[in-house]
């Protein structure tokens, strides 16, 4: 059985930057095919999905709200509308929540409990839509950060333990 890994374009900085920059080349040229949001891996090993938004509209809004607070709705809508004409990608193509149920292997969903970019509610919604077997870890006092760096020992124990329990692997996260 193949494991479908959700490569949910976690490069939100690129997407948001490309939308507001005069030219996308200021923040980097997009890959040849941004429509490829999932890849198939011939493995039963499992997927760790870390700090992934549920859908791009909410991701854009969360990031705009950090700067604009309750006034973020209109700029967020303007940015969302620009996805198709500026980057050639529809918002409907950037909805990991719609595809996480297709993952064909065990899933461990991880996010920071204090993450304002990908909220706890979004992480829990992604978890609810993921197939079994699945696990969820909301890292205390962590925001939208490198969770391995933030909680190194716990990360190694939890993620390494996930793979050991599910697959009886002898490998460790280094």
C-alpha positions as CSV (number, residue, x, y, z in Angstrom):
1,X,0.0,0.0,0.0
2,X,1.3,3.5,-0.8
3,X,1.3,6.3,1.7
4,X,0.1,9.6,0.3
5,X,2.0,12.4,1.9
6,X,0.3,15.8,2.0
7,X,2.8,18.4,0.9
8,X,0.5,21.2,1.7
9,X,2.6,24.0,0.4
10,X,3.7,24.9,3.9
11,X,5.6,27.8,2.3
12,X,2.9,30.3,3.3
13,X,5.5,33.0,3.4
14,X,6.2,32.4,-0.3
15,X,2.5,32.5,-1.2
16,X,1.7,35.6,0.9
17,X,4.9,37.3,-0.3
18,X,4.2,36.5,-3.9
19,X,0.7,38.0,-3.6
20,X,1.8,41.3,-2.1
21,X,5.1,41.8,-3.8
22,X,5.1,43.8,-7.1
23,X,6.5,40.7,-8.8
24,X,6.7,37.1,-7.5
25,X,10.4,37.2,-8.5
26,X,11.1,39.4,-5.4
27,X,10.3,36.5,-3.1
28,X,11.4,33.6,-5.4
29,X,10.0,32.1,-8.5
30,X,7.3,29.5,-8.0
31,X,8.0,25.9,-8.7
32,X,7.0,24.7,-12.2
33,X,3.8,23.1,-11.0
34,X,2.3,24.4,-7.8
35,X,-0.7,22.2,-8.4
36,X,1.3,19.2,-7.2
37,X,0.2,19.4,-3.6
38,X,0.6,15.7,-2.8
39,X,3.1,13.0,-3.7
40,X,2.9,9.3,-3.4
41,X,5.5,7.5,-1.4
42,X,5.9,3.7,-1.8
43,X,6.0,3.0,1.9
44,X,3.9,2.1,4.9
45,X,6.2,4.1,7.2
46,X,3.9,6.9,8.2
47,X,3.5,10.6,8.0
48,X,4.3,13.4,10.4
49,X,2.2,16.4,9.5
50,X,3.6,19.4,11.4
51,X,1.9,22.9,11.6
52,X,-0.1,22.5,8.4
53,X,-3.0,24.8,7.7
54,X,-6.4,23.3,6.9
55,X,-7.1,25.5,3.9
56,X,-5.3,28.5,2.3
57,X,-8.0,31.0,3.0
58,X,-7.7,30.5,6.7
59,X,-3.9,30.5,6.5
60,X,-3.9,33.8,4.7
61,X,-6.4,35.3,7.2
62,X,-4.4,34.1,10.2
63,X,-1.3,35.8,9.0
64,X,-3.0,39.0,8.0
65,X,-4.8,39.1,11.4
66,X,-1.4,39.0,13.2
67,X,-0.7,42.5,11.8
68,X,-4.2,43.9,11.2
69,X,-6.4,42.3,13.9
70,X,-10.1,42.5,13.2
71,X,-9.4,44.5,10.1
72,X,-7.8,41.5,8.3
73,X,-10.9,40.2,6.6
74,X,-10.8,42.6,3.5
75,X,-7.1,42.3,2.9
76,X,-7.3,38.5,3.3
77,X,-10.1,38.3,0.7
78,X,-8.0,40.5,-1.7
79,X,-5.0,38.2,-1.3
80,X,-7.1,35.0,-1.8
81,X,-8.6,36.4,-5.0
82,X,-5.1,37.0,-6.3
83,X,-3.9,33.4,-6.0
84,X,-5.3,32.2,-9.4
85,X,-4.3,35.2,-11.6
86,X,-0.9,35.8,-10.0
87,X,0.2,32.2,-9.2
88,X,-2.1,30.1,-11.4
89,X,-3.5,28.2,-8.5
90,X,-7.0,28.0,-7.1
91,X,-7.8,28.2,-3.4
92,X,-9.7,24.9,-3.8
93,X,-6.3,23.3,-4.6
94,X,-4.8,24.4,-1.3
95,X,-7.1,22.5,1.1
96,X,-5.1,19.8,3.0
97,X,-8.3,19.2,5.1
98,X,-9.9,17.7,2.0
99,X,-7.0,15.3,1.3
100,X,-5.7,14.2,4.7
101,X,-8.3,11.4,4.8
102,X,-6.5,9.9,1.7
103,X,-3.3,9.3,3.6
104,X,-2.7,5.6,3.3
105,X,-0.5,5.2,6.4
106,X,-0.4,6.1,10.1
107,X,-0.4,9.8,10.8
108,X,1.1,11.9,13.6
109,X,-0.2,15.5,13.6
110,X,1.9,18.0,15.5
111,X,1.5,21.7,16.1
112,X,2.3,24.3,18.8
113,X,-0.5,25.0,21.2
114,X,0.3,28.8,21.0
115,X,0.6,28.8,17.1
116,X,-1.3,31.8,15.7
117,X,-0.4,30.9,12.1
118,X,-2.0,27.4,12.3
119,X,-4.4,27.5,15.2
120,X,-5.2,24.7,17.6
121,X,-8.7,24.5,16.1
122,X,-7.3,24.0,12.6
123,X,-4.9,21.3,13.9
124,X,-7.7,19.5,15.7
125,X,-9.9,19.6,12.5
126,X,-7.1,18.1,10.5
127,X,-6.6,15.4,13.1
128,X,-10.4,14.6,13.1
129,X,-10.3,14.2,9.3
130,X,-7.1,12.0,9.3
131,X,-7.6,8.2,9.0
132,X,-6.7,5.8,11.7
133,X,-4.2,5.0,13.1
134,X,-3.4,8.6,14.0
135,X,-2.0,10.6,16.9
136,X,-2.1,14.2,17.9
137,X,0.4,16.3,19.9
138,X,-0.1,19.9,20.7
139,X,3.2,21.1,22.0
140,X,2.8,23.3,25.1
141,X,4.1,26.9,24.9
142,X,5.2,26.5,21.3
143,X,4.1,28.7,18.5
144,X,4.7,28.4,14.7
145,X,8.3,27.3,15.2
146,X,10.7,24.4,14.5
147,X,9.1,22.0,17.0
148,X,12.2,19.7,17.0
149,X,14.3,22.6,18.1
150,X,11.7,23.9,20.6
151,X,11.1,20.6,22.4
152,X,14.0,18.5,21.2
153,X,13.9,15.6,23.7
154,X,10.1,15.3,23.7
155,X,10.0,15.5,19.9
156,X,12.5,12.7,19.6
157,X,10.7,10.6,22.1
158,X,7.2,11.2,20.7
159,X,8.0,11.1,17.0
160,X,10.6,8.3,17.3
161,X,8.2,6.4,19.6
162,X,5.4,6.8,17.0
163,X,7.5,5.2,14.3
164,X,8.8,2.5,16.7
165,X,5.2,1.6,17.9
166,X,3.7,1.5,14.4
167,X,6.6,-0.1,12.5
168,X,9.0,-1.5,15.1
169,X,11.8,0.4,13.5
170,X,15.3,0.4,14.9
171,X,16.1,3.9,13.6
172,X,16.1,7.0,15.8
173,X,15.6,10.7,14.8
174,X,19.0,12.3,14.8
